[in-house]
Amino acid sequence: MGVEDGVVELGQSDDAILLNIKCENTGNVIGYRGETLDAIQYLARMMANKGNANYKRVAINVGNYRAKREETLKILA
């Protein structure tokens, strides 16, 4: 994906795993309208919950993309 200098910060709550990726080339990780980021998040969710009876939500964010996208959608609405 062209990310060589990435750092992943891990956060966790009772029902969720939170990952924040920090890197220089965020565009490759986010993809067009977040499609790549959503795919990575989906795969991480499947891996985290494989063979596990207790479901954990997995949320991945890159460069505060989720908050920026939410603000853009509010403006559009």
N, C-alpha and C positions, 0 to 999 in steps of 0.2 A: 504493500500500500504506500510505500515511499515514506514511512515514518521511522526514523532512526533514533530520534531523541525523545521518544515518548516516555512519560512517567504516569503511572496509574495510582490514584489515591483511592483507598478502600474505606467505605463507611458501611455500617450495618445497624439494623434495628431488629426488633423481634420478628417482623415478617418481610423484611426487605434487605437486599444487598445493593448498595449504592457505589458505583464506580465513576470516578471523574478522571478523564484522560487529559493530560496536558502535553501538548506537542506544538511544534512550529507549523507543520503542514496540516492544519485542521480540516481543510477542504476535502482532502482525500478520505478522511475518516467519516466526515459528515455526509458527503455525497450530495446528489441533487435532491433538494428539499428534505434532507435527512434520511433518505432511503437506505444508504449504506449504514448509517448509525442505527437505524431501526433493525436492519438485518443482523448486525453484530449483537445488538441487545437481545433479539430473538434467540440466536444461537447460544448466547450466554445463559439465558433463561432455561433453555432446554437442557444444557449441560448441568446447571446448578440443581435442577429438579429431577434429573434422571435417577430413578430408583429411590427417590426420597418421598416418604409419605407426607411430610409437612411441606406444603408449597411455599416457596420464597419468591417474592417479586424481585426482579432485577432491573435496575435503572442505570443506564449509562449516559453520561453527559460529556461533551467535548467543547471546551472553550465557551462554556455557559450558553451553548446553542439552544437548549430547551427553553430557557427563560427568554431569550431573544426572539425565538420563534413564537412563543406564546404572546408576547407583546405585539409582534407584527400581526398576528391573527386577530387580536383585540382591536387594533387600529382598522383593519380591513372590515371587521364586523360592524 
